[in-house]
Amino acid sequence: KEIKMIDIFAFAHEKGRNEGRGEGIKNSLFTMLESSIGKIPEHIANKINSIALEPTLLDLVKIAPRCKGYADFERVLA
């Protein structure tokens, strides 16, 4: 039983780390968009917040600086 509890704690810890990393990427993306394009429309913020896959978020971080406005960024989100 003790080993199983350790496994459960390890799993929970790893899941928490992954969720924290995803939140950090989202915060970086929001900061980048606000500084380069301006206030983020709520519907775009909601779409970003609904993304759970870290590779997708990292792709958006790479693309965001090249967007001239939110219309460009929305096309990427679609």
DSSP file (Angstrom, degrees, kcal/mol; ACC not computed):
  #  RESIDUE AA STRUCTURE BP1 BP2  ACC     N-H-->O    O-->H-N    N-H-->O    O-->H-N    TCO  KAPPA ALPHA  PHI   PSI    X-CA   Y-CA   Z-CA
    1    1 A K     >        0   0    0      0, 0.0     4,-2.0     0, 0.0     5,-0.2   0.000 360.0 360.0 360.0 -39.7    0.0    0.0    0.0
    2    2 A E  H  >  +     0   0    0      1,-0.2     4,-2.0     2,-0.2     5,-0.1   0.890 360.0  51.4 -61.1 -40.4    2.8    2.4    0.8
    3    3 A I  H  > S+     0   0    0      1,-0.2     4,-2.5     2,-0.2    -1,-0.2   0.901 107.7  53.2 -63.7 -40.0    4.3    2.2   -2.6
    4    4 A K  H  > S+     0   0    0      1,-0.2     4,-2.3     2,-0.2    -1,-0.2   0.892 107.6  50.5 -63.0 -39.0    0.9    2.9   -4.2
    5    5 A M  H  X S+     0   0    0     -4,-2.0     4,-2.5     2,-0.2    -1,-0.2   0.898 109.6  50.9 -65.6 -39.3    0.6    6.0   -2.1
    6    6 A I  H  X S+     0   0    0     -4,-2.0     4,-2.6     2,-0.2    -2,-0.2   0.919 110.0  50.2 -62.9 -42.7    4.0    7.2   -3.2
    7    7 A D  H  X S+     0   0    0     -4,-2.5     4,-2.5     2,-0.2    -2,-0.2   0.898 110.2  50.1 -61.2 -40.9    3.1    6.5   -6.8
    8    8 A I  H  X S+     0   0    0     -4,-2.3     4,-2.6     2,-0.2    -2,-0.2   0.919 111.9  47.3 -64.1 -43.9   -0.1    8.6   -6.4
    9    9 A F  H  X S+     0   0    0     -4,-2.5     4,-2.5     2,-0.2    -2,-0.2   0.898 111.9  50.6 -65.1 -40.0    1.8   11.5   -4.9
   10   10 A A  H  X S+     0   0    0     -4,-2.6     4,-2.5     2,-0.2    -2,-0.2   0.916 111.8  47.9 -63.5 -42.9    4.4   11.3   -7.7
   11   11 A F  H  X S+     0   0    0     -4,-2.5     4,-2.6     2,-0.2    -2,-0.2   0.932 113.0  47.5 -62.6 -46.4    1.7   11.4  -10.3
   12   12 A A  H  X S+     0   0    0     -4,-2.6     4,-2.4     1,-0.2    -2,-0.2   0.890 112.0  50.6 -63.0 -39.6   -0.1   14.3   -8.6
   13   13 A H  H  X S+     0   0    0     -4,-2.5     4,-2.3     2,-0.2    -1,-0.2   0.934 112.1  46.2 -63.9 -46.4    3.2   16.2   -8.3
   14   14 A E  H  X S+     0   0    0     -4,-2.5     4,-2.5     2,-0.2    -2,-0.2   0.903 112.1  51.1 -63.9 -41.8    4.0   15.7  -12.0
   15   15 A K  H  X S+     0   0    0     -4,-2.6     4,-2.4     1,-0.2    -1,-0.2   0.919 110.5  49.4 -61.9 -43.0    0.5   16.7  -13.0
   16   16 A G  H  X S+     0   0    0     -4,-2.4     4,-2.4     2,-0.2    -2,-0.2   0.895 110.1  50.7 -62.9 -40.6    0.7   19.9  -10.9
   17   17 A R  H  X S+     0   0    0     -4,-2.3     4,-2.4     2,-0.2    -2,-0.2   0.925 111.0  48.5 -62.5 -44.5    4.1   20.7  -12.4
   18   18 A N  H  X S+     0   0    0     -4,-2.5     4,-2.2     2,-0.2    -2,-0.2   0.909 112.5  47.9 -63.5 -42.2    2.8   20.3  -16.0
   19   19 A E  H  X S+     0   0    0     -4,-2.4     4,-2.2     1,-0.2    -1,-0.2   0.901 112.2  50.1 -65.1 -39.9   -0.3   22.4  -15.2
   20   20 A G  H  X S+     0   0    0     -4,-2.4     4,-2.1     2,-0.2    -2,-0.2   0.889 109.3  50.9 -64.2 -39.8    1.9   25.1  -13.7
   21   21 A R  H  X S+     0   0    0     -4,-2.4     4,-2.2     2,-0.2    -2,-0.2   0.913 110.0  50.2 -64.3 -42.3    4.2   25.1  -16.7
   22   22 A G  H  X S+     0   0    0     -4,-2.2     4,-2.3     1,-0.2    -2,-0.2   0.894 110.0  50.1 -62.2 -40.6    1.2   25.5  -19.0
   23   23 A E  H  X S+     0   0    0     -4,-2.2     4,-2.5     2,-0.2    -1,-0.2   0.884 109.1  52.3 -65.5 -38.1   -0.1   28.4  -16.9
   24   24 A G  H  X S+     0   0    0     -4,-2.1     4,-2.2     2,-0.2    -2,-0.2   0.901 109.2  49.0 -63.8 -40.9    3.4   30.0  -17.1
   25   25 A I  H  X S+     0   0    0     -4,-2.2     4,-2.5     2,-0.2    -2,-0.2   0.914 110.7  50.9 -64.8 -42.3    3.4   29.7  -20.8
   26   26 A K  H  X S+     0   0    0     -4,-2.3     4,-2.8     1,-0.2    -2,-0.2   0.916 109.3  50.7 -61.2 -43.1   -0.1   31.3  -21.0
   27   27 A N  H  X S+     0   0    0     -4,-2.5     4,-2.4     2,-0.2    -1,-0.2   0.905 110.7  49.0 -62.3 -40.9    1.0   34.2  -18.8
   28   28 A S  H  X S+     0   0    0     -4,-2.2     4,-2.6     2,-0.2    -1,-0.2   0.913 111.4  49.9 -63.1 -42.3    4.0   34.8  -21.1
   29   29 A L  H  X S+     0   0    0     -4,-2.5     4,-2.7     2,-0.2    -2,-0.2   0.921 110.8  48.8 -63.2 -44.8    1.8   34.7  -24.1
   30   30 A F  H  X S+     0   0    0     -4,-2.8     4,-2.7     2,-0.2     5,-0.2   0.924 112.6  48.3 -60.4 -44.7   -0.7   37.2  -22.6
   31   31 A T  H  X S+     0   0    0     -4,-2.4     4,-2.2     1,-0.2    -2,-0.2   0.918 112.5  48.7 -61.8 -44.2    2.2   39.5  -21.7
   32   32 A M  H  X S+     0   0    0     -4,-2.6     4,-1.8     2,-0.2     5,-0.2   0.924 113.6  45.9 -62.8 -46.0    3.7   39.2  -25.2
   33   33 A L  H  X>S+     0   0    0     -4,-2.7     4,-3.2     1,-0.2     5,-1.4   0.924 113.0  49.4 -65.0 -44.7    0.3   39.9  -26.9
   34   34 A E  H  <5S+     0   0    0     -4,-2.7    -1,-0.2     1,-0.2    -2,-0.2   0.885 113.3  46.6 -63.3 -38.4   -0.5   42.8  -24.6
   35   35 A S  H  <5S+     0   0    0     -4,-2.2    -1,-0.2    -5,-0.2    -2,-0.2   0.824 123.1  33.0 -75.6 -29.6    2.8   44.5  -25.1
   36   36 A S  H  <5S+     0   0    0     -4,-1.8    -2,-0.2    -5,-0.2    -3,-0.2   0.807 137.2  14.5 -96.5 -31.1    2.9   44.1  -28.9
   37   37 A I  T  <5S-     0   0    0     -4,-3.2     2,-0.3     1,-0.3    -3,-0.2   0.716 100.7-121.0-115.9 -30.9   -0.8   44.4  -29.9
   38   38 A G      < +     0   0    0     -5,-1.4    -1,-0.3    -4,-0.1    -2,-0.2  -0.786  64.4   9.0 120.1-165.9   -2.6   45.8  -26.9
   39   39 A K  S    S-     0   0    0     -2,-0.3    -4,-0.0     1,-0.1    -5,-0.0  -0.208  74.2-122.9 -55.0 134.0   -5.5   44.8  -24.7
   40   40 A I        -     0   0    0      1,-0.1    -1,-0.1   -10,-0.1    -6,-0.0  -0.685  22.7-121.6 -84.6 123.9   -6.5   41.2  -25.3
   41   41 A P    >>  -     0   0    0      0, 0.0     4,-2.2     0, 0.0     3,-0.6  -0.340  22.9-119.5 -61.1 145.6  -10.2   40.7  -26.3
   42   42 A E  H 3> S+     0   0    0      1,-0.2     4,-2.6     2,-0.2     5,-0.2   0.863 110.9  55.7 -57.7 -40.4  -12.0   38.4  -23.9
   43   43 A H  H 3> S+     0   0    0      1,-0.2     4,-1.6     2,-0.2    -1,-0.2   0.847 109.6  46.9 -65.8 -31.6  -12.9   35.8  -26.5
   44   44 A I  H <> S+     0   0    0     -3,-0.6     4,-2.5     2,-0.2    -1,-0.2   0.910 111.2  50.9 -73.6 -42.4   -9.3   35.4  -27.4
   45   45 A A  H  X S+     0   0    0     -4,-2.2     4,-2.7     1,-0.2    -2,-0.2   0.902 110.1  51.1 -59.3 -40.8   -8.2   35.2  -23.8
   46   46 A N  H  X S+     0   0    0     -4,-2.6     4,-1.3     2,-0.2    -1,-0.2   0.899 109.3  49.8 -64.1 -40.6  -10.9   32.5  -23.3
   47   47 A K  H  < S+     0   0    0     -4,-1.6     4,-0.5     2,-0.2     3,-0.3   0.928 112.3  47.4 -63.6 -44.2   -9.6   30.5  -26.3
   48   48 A I  H >< S+     0   0    0     -4,-2.5     3,-1.5     1,-0.2    -2,-0.2   0.932 110.6  51.9 -61.9 -45.2   -6.0   30.7  -25.0
   49   49 A N  H 3< S+     0   0    0     -4,-2.7    -1,-0.2     1,-0.3    -2,-0.2   0.748 103.6  59.0 -64.5 -23.0   -7.1   29.6  -21.5
   50   50 A S  T 3< S+     0   0    0     -4,-1.3     2,-0.5    -3,-0.3    -1,-0.3   0.591  82.8  99.8 -82.1  -9.6   -9.0   26.6  -23.0
   51   51 A I    <   +     0   0    0     -3,-1.5   -25,-0.1    -4,-0.5    -3,-0.0  -0.658  41.3 170.9 -81.9 125.0   -5.7   25.2  -24.5
   52   52 A A        +     0   0    0     -2,-0.5     2,-0.6     5,-0.0    -1,-0.2   0.622  46.8  96.5-106.5 -18.2   -4.3   22.5  -22.4
   53   53 A L     >  -     0   0    0      1,-0.2     4,-1.9     2,-0.0     3,-0.3  -0.644  60.4-153.1 -83.9 120.6   -1.5   21.2  -24.7
   54   54 A E  H  > S+     0   0    0     -2,-0.6     4,-2.6     1,-0.2     5,-0.2   0.884  93.7  55.3 -59.4 -42.7    1.9   22.6  -23.9
   55   55 A P  H  > S+     0   0    0      0, 0.0     4,-2.0     0, 0.0    -1,-0.2   0.886 107.9  50.3 -60.1 -36.4    3.2   22.2  -27.5
   56   56 A T  H  > S+     0   0    0     -3,-0.3     4,-1.9     2,-0.2    -2,-0.2   0.921 111.0  48.4 -65.3 -43.8    0.3   24.2  -28.9
   57   57 A L  H  X S+     0   0    0     -4,-1.9     4,-2.0     1,-0.2    -1,-0.2   0.905 110.3  51.4 -62.6 -41.8    0.9   27.0  -26.4
   58   58 A L  H  X S+     0   0    0     -4,-2.6     4,-1.7     1,-0.2    -1,-0.2   0.883 107.4  53.1 -64.5 -37.7    4.6   27.0  -27.3
   59   59 A D  H  X S+     0   0    0     -4,-2.0     4,-1.9     1,-0.2    -1,-0.2   0.908 108.2  50.8 -61.4 -41.3    3.7   27.3  -31.0
   60   60 A L  H  X S+     0   0    0     -4,-1.9     4,-2.8     1,-0.2    -2,-0.2   0.874 106.1  54.9 -64.7 -37.0    1.5   30.3  -30.1
   61   61 A V  H  < S+     0   0    0     -4,-2.0    -1,-0.2     1,-0.2    -2,-0.2   0.879 110.3  46.9 -62.6 -37.2    4.4   32.0  -28.2
   62   62 A K  H  < S+     0   0    0     -4,-1.7     4,-0.2     1,-0.2    -2,-0.2   0.852 117.9  41.4 -71.8 -34.7    6.5   31.6  -31.3
   63   63 A I  H >X S+     0   0    0     -4,-1.9     3,-1.7     1,-0.2     4,-0.5   0.833  96.8  76.7 -83.1 -34.8    3.8   33.0  -33.7
   64   64 A A  G >< S+     0   0    0     -4,-2.8     3,-1.5     1,-0.3    -1,-0.2   0.829  88.1  56.5 -51.1 -44.6    2.5   35.8  -31.5
   65   65 A P  G 34 S+     0   0    0      0, 0.0    -1,-0.3     0, 0.0    -2,-0.1   0.768 105.3  53.9 -63.6 -21.6    5.3   38.3  -32.1
   66   66 A R  G <4 S+     0   0    0     -3,-1.7     2,-0.3    -4,-0.2    -2,-0.2   0.575  85.0 103.4 -87.3  -9.1    4.8   38.1  -35.9
   67   67 A C    <<  -     0   0    0     -3,-1.5     3,-0.1    -4,-0.5     4,-0.0  -0.575  56.3-159.7 -78.0 133.5    1.1   39.0  -35.7
   68   68 A K  S    S-     0   0    0     -2,-0.3     2,-0.3     1,-0.2    -1,-0.1   0.691  72.6 -12.7 -84.1 -20.6    0.3   42.5  -36.7
   69   69 A G  S  > S-     0   0    0      1,-0.0     4,-1.7   -31,-0.0     3,-0.4  -0.952  81.6 -82.3-165.7 178.2   -3.1   42.5  -34.8
   70   70 A Y  H  > S+     0   0    0     -2,-0.3     4,-2.7     1,-0.2     5,-0.2   0.768 120.7  64.1 -68.9 -24.3   -5.6   40.3  -33.1
   71   71 A A  H  > S+     0   0    0      2,-0.2     4,-1.6     1,-0.2    -1,-0.2   0.923 104.6  47.3 -62.8 -42.3   -7.2   39.3  -36.5
   72   72 A D  H  > S+     0   0    0     -3,-0.4     4,-1.2     1,-0.2    -2,-0.2   0.929 113.6  47.4 -61.2 -45.5   -3.8   37.7  -37.5
   73   73 A F  H  X S+     0   0    0     -4,-1.7     4,-1.8     1,-0.2    -2,-0.2   0.874 107.6  55.9 -66.5 -37.2   -3.6   35.9  -34.1
   74   74 A E  H  X S+     0   0    0     -4,-2.7     4,-1.6     1,-0.2    -1,-0.2   0.865 101.7  57.3 -63.4 -36.1   -7.3   34.7  -34.4
   75   75 A R  H  < S+     0   0    0     -4,-1.6    -1,-0.2     1,-0.2    -2,-0.2   0.881 107.2  48.8 -61.8 -36.5   -6.5   33.1  -37.7
   76   76 A V  H  < S+     0   0    0     -4,-1.2    -1,-0.2     1,-0.2    -2,-0.2   0.874 110.2  51.5 -69.0 -37.2   -3.8   31.1  -36.0
   77   77 A L  H  <        0   0    0     -4,-1.8    -2,-0.2     1,-0.2    -1,-0.2   0.770 360.0 360.0 -70.3 -26.1   -6.2   30.1  -33.2
   78   78 A A     <        0   0    0     -4,-1.6    -1,-0.2    -5,-0.1    -2,-0.1   0.498 360.0 360.0 -65.2 360.0   -8.9   28.8  -35.6
